[in-house]
Amino acid sequence: MTVDTAGVAKALQQRITKLGGHASIAATDRVSGVSVSVRGTTAYQCASIIKVSIVAGLMMKRQNAGELLSAAERQLAKLAIEQSDNGTASQLFQLLGGVDGLAWAASRLGATGTRPAASWGMTTTTADDQVAVLKAVSQTDGLLSRTHQNLLLGWMANVIASQDFGVPAAASDDATAVYVKDGWFDRDDQGGLWQVNTIGRIVSPSADWVIACLSDRNSTTEAGIAVVEELVVAAHNMLTRAP
């Protein structure tokens, strides 16, 4: 199947413009290499999607010492990913080494445009960077040991129902695994408008998609969810169907 990625990118840009112009999306099939990025280098605040990089970073830090996450650290990480618990994420951020530790982790994960902040949710990132992170944590025999990879992906496959939005909306009936981490908060610097982000992975017998969609200036959380889901579904549908 040949995919007109330039045509897909144009169509997605038109859709973003119609939705208000405050979103970006990047997607890659790890099997075929088909890829698209629309406004993929535009910076957005992370909100809770940065928790994947924090957890992965602490895993890499422990591996460098010849260790695994401790039982206590695993429990903190599980809560941070599955329930998006902010208190446990803050503890993990400090264990990683704060801003410097997150900068090190982002560099290792290929997120070269990500700029850590002392308030970790205000770290800025791009859709392209988040696709790089998803690739890194999904790579067999990659940066994460198999044990750590299974833990992180297992938590991303088991987020609570109220946070199971965004990337999973694009999963079709043949999907064999779906992983997600979402992030959202109202931004004081945008007059209380909402940042809503989704990153995740959809695996099927013939494909392995990693997708990141970031958006801001949404009137409500629900409006932001509608934006990212529309873009994720549109991108996935257009990229998986031959013209």
C-alpha positions as CSV (number, residue, x, y, z in Angstrom):
1,M,0.0,0.0,0.0
2,T,1.3,3.4,-0.9
3,V,0.2,6.3,1.3
4,D,0.3,9.9,0.1
5,T,1.8,11.3,3.3
6,A,2.1,14.8,1.8
7,G,-1.6,14.7,1.0
8,V,-2.4,13.4,4.5
9,A,-0.3,16.2,6.1
10,K,-2.2,18.8,4.0
11,A,-5.5,17.4,5.0
12,L,-4.6,17.3,8.7
13,Q,-3.3,20.9,8.5
14,Q,-6.7,21.9,7.0
15,R,-8.5,20.1,9.8
16,I,-6.3,21.7,12.5
17,T,-7.0,25.1,11.0
18,K,-10.8,24.4,11.0
19,L,-10.5,23.4,14.7
20,G,-8.9,26.7,15.6
21,G,-5.2,26.2,14.7
22,H,-4.0,25.3,18.2
23,A,-2.9,21.7,17.8
24,S,-0.2,19.5,16.4
25,I,0.1,15.8,15.6
26,A,2.8,13.3,14.7
27,A,2.4,9.6,13.9
28,T,4.7,6.8,12.8
29,D,4.2,3.2,12.0
30,R,7.1,1.3,13.4
31,V,6.5,-1.5,11.0
32,S,6.3,0.2,7.6
33,G,8.0,3.5,8.5
34,V,5.1,5.5,7.2
35,S,5.1,8.8,9.1
36,V,3.4,12.2,9.2
37,S,4.0,15.3,11.2
38,V,1.9,18.5,11.2
39,R,3.2,21.4,13.3
40,G,5.3,18.7,14.9
41,T,8.0,21.0,16.1
42,T,5.6,23.5,17.8
43,A,6.2,23.6,21.5
44,Y,3.4,23.0,24.0
45,Q,3.3,22.5,27.8
46,C,3.3,18.8,28.6
47,A,0.9,18.5,31.5
48,S,0.9,14.8,32.6
49,I,2.3,13.2,29.4
50,I,5.7,14.1,30.8
51,K,5.2,11.4,33.4
52,V,6.2,8.8,30.8
53,S,9.6,10.4,30.4
54,I,10.0,10.8,34.2
55,V,9.3,7.2,34.8
56,A,11.4,6.0,31.8
57,G,14.2,8.3,33.0
58,L,14.2,6.9,36.5
59,M,14.2,3.4,35.0
60,M,17.3,4.3,33.0
61,K,19.0,5.8,36.0
62,R,18.5,2.7,38.0
63,Q,19.7,0.5,35.1
64,N,22.9,2.5,35.0
65,A,23.5,1.5,38.6
66,G,22.8,-2.1,37.7
67,E,19.4,-2.1,39.5
68,L,15.7,-2.2,38.8
69,L,13.0,0.2,40.3
70,S,12.5,-0.7,43.9
71,A,9.1,-2.0,45.0
72,A,8.2,1.4,46.4
73,E,9.3,3.2,43.2
74,R,7.2,0.7,41.1
75,Q,4.2,1.6,43.2
76,L,4.8,5.3,42.7
77,A,5.2,4.9,39.0
78,K,2.1,2.7,38.7
79,L,0.0,5.4,40.3
80,A,1.6,8.2,38.2
81,I,0.8,6.4,34.9
82,E,-2.4,4.5,35.6
83,Q,-4.1,7.2,37.7
84,S,-2.0,10.3,36.7
85,D,-1.3,10.9,40.4
86,N,0.6,14.2,40.7
87,G,2.0,13.7,44.1
88,T,3.7,10.4,43.2
89,A,5.0,12.0,39.9
90,S,6.6,14.8,42.0
91,Q,8.3,12.2,44.1
92,L,9.6,10.4,41.0
93,F,10.7,13.7,39.5
94,Q,12.9,14.4,42.6
95,L,14.3,10.8,42.5
96,L,15.2,11.4,38.9
97,G,17.1,14.5,39.8
98,G,14.6,17.3,39.1
99,V,15.2,19.5,36.1
100,D,18.7,18.2,35.4
101,G,17.6,14.6,35.6
102,L,14.6,15.2,33.3
103,A,16.9,17.0,30.8
104,W,19.2,14.0,30.8
105,A,16.3,11.6,30.3
106,A,14.8,13.6,27.5
107,S,18.1,13.7,25.7
108,R,18.5,9.9,26.0
109,L,14.9,9.4,24.8
110,G,15.5,11.5,21.7
111,A,13.3,14.4,22.9
112,T,15.8,17.0,21.8
113,G,13.3,19.9,21.7
114,T,11.9,19.2,25.2
115,R,12.7,21.9,27.8
116,P,12.2,20.7,31.4
117,A,10.7,23.0,34.0
118,A,10.9,22.9,37.8
119,S,7.2,22.5,37.8
120,W,7.4,19.3,35.7
121,G,3.9,19.7,34.1
122,M,5.0,23.0,32.6
123,T,7.9,21.3,30.7
124,T,7.5,22.2,27.1
125,T,7.7,19.5,24.4
126,T,6.7,18.8,20.8
127,A,4.6,16.1,19.1
128,D,7.8,15.0,17.2
129,D,9.6,14.7,20.6
130,Q,6.8,12.6,22.1
131,V,6.8,10.2,19.1
132,A,10.6,9.8,19.7
133,V,9.9,9.0,23.4
134,L,7.2,6.4,22.4
135,K,9.6,4.8,20.0
136,A,12.4,4.7,22.6
137,V,10.3,3.1,25.3
138,S,8.7,0.6,22.8
139,Q,12.0,-0.5,21.2
140,T,12.9,-4.1,21.9
141,D,16.5,-4.3,23.4
142,G,16.4,-0.5,23.5
143,L,17.0,1.9,26.3
144,L,14.8,0.1,28.8
145,S,15.4,-3.4,30.0
146,R,12.7,-5.9,29.1
147,T,11.5,-5.9,32.7
148,H,11.2,-2.1,32.8
149,Q,9.6,-1.9,29.4
150,N,7.0,-4.4,30.3
151,L,6.2,-2.5,33.5
152,L,5.9,0.9,31.8
153,L,3.8,-0.4,28.8
154,G,1.7,-2.5,31.2
155,W,0.8,0.6,33.1
156,M,0.0,2.6,29.9
157,A,-2.3,-0.2,28.9
158,N,-4.2,-0.1,32.1
159,V,-5.0,3.6,32.7
160,I,-8.3,4.2,34.5
161,A,-11.4,4.6,32.4
162,S,-11.7,8.3,32.9
163,Q,-8.3,8.8,31.4
164,D,-8.6,6.4,28.5
165,F,-9.1,9.0,25.8
166,G,-7.2,10.4,22.9
167,V,-5.1,7.8,21.1
168,P,-7.3,4.8,22.0
169,A,-10.1,6.4,20.0
170,A,-8.3,5.4,16.8
171,A,-7.9,1.8,17.7
172,S,-9.8,-0.6,15.4
173,D,-11.2,-4.0,16.1
174,D,-8.0,-5.7,15.0
175,A,-5.8,-3.8,17.6
176,T,-4.0,-6.3,19.8
177,A,-2.7,-3.7,22.3
178,V,-3.3,-0.1,23.0
179,Y,-1.2,2.1,25.3
180,V,-1.9,5.7,26.3
181,K,-0.9,8.6,28.6
182,D,-2.9,11.8,28.6
183,G,-2.3,15.2,30.1
184,W,-4.6,18.2,30.7
185,F,-4.8,21.3,32.9
186,D,-6.1,24.8,32.7
187,R,-3.4,27.4,31.9
188,D,-3.2,30.7,33.8
189,D,-1.2,32.2,31.0
190,Q,-4.0,31.5,28.6
191,G,-6.8,32.9,30.8
192,G,-7.9,29.5,32.1
193,L,-8.1,27.8,28.7
194,W,-7.2,24.1,28.6
195,Q,-4.1,22.2,27.5
196,V,-5.1,18.7,26.4
197,N,-2.5,16.2,25.2
198,T,-2.5,12.5,24.3
199,I,0.4,10.2,23.5
200,G,0.2,6.4,22.8
201,R,0.7,3.3,20.8
202,I,-1.7,1.1,18.8
203,V,-0.5,-2.4,17.8
204,S,-2.2,-4.6,15.3
205,P,-1.1,-7.7,13.3
206,S,0.3,-5.5,10.5
207,A,1.2,-2.2,12.1
208,D,2.6,-0.6,15.3
209,W,1.6,3.1,15.4
210,V,3.0,5.6,17.8
211,I,1.0,8.8,17.9
212,A,1.3,12.2,19.7
213,C,-1.3,14.9,19.6
214,L,-0.9,18.2,21.6
215,S,-3.4,21.0,21.9
216,D,-4.0,24.2,23.8
217,R,-6.5,27.1,24.1
218,N,-9.4,24.7,24.5
219,S,-12.5,26.2,26.2
220,T,-13.0,23.0,28.3
221,T,-11.3,19.7,28.9
222,E,-14.1,18.0,26.9
223,A,-13.5,20.4,24.0
224,G,-9.8,19.6,24.1
225,I,-10.5,15.8,24.2
226,A,-12.8,16.3,21.1
227,V,-10.0,18.1,19.2
228,V,-7.2,15.5,19.9
229,E,-9.5,12.6,19.2
230,E,-10.7,14.0,15.9
231,L,-7.1,14.5,14.8
232,V,-5.9,11.2,16.0
233,V,-8.7,9.3,14.4
234,A,-8.4,11.3,11.1
235,A,-4.6,10.7,11.0
236,H,-4.8,7.0,11.7
237,N,-7.6,6.5,9.2
238,M,-5.9,8.4,6.4
239,L,-2.5,6.7,7.0
240,T,-3.9,3.2,7.0
241,R,-6.1,3.5,3.9
242,A,-4.6,3.6,0.4
243,P,-6.0,6.4,-1.8
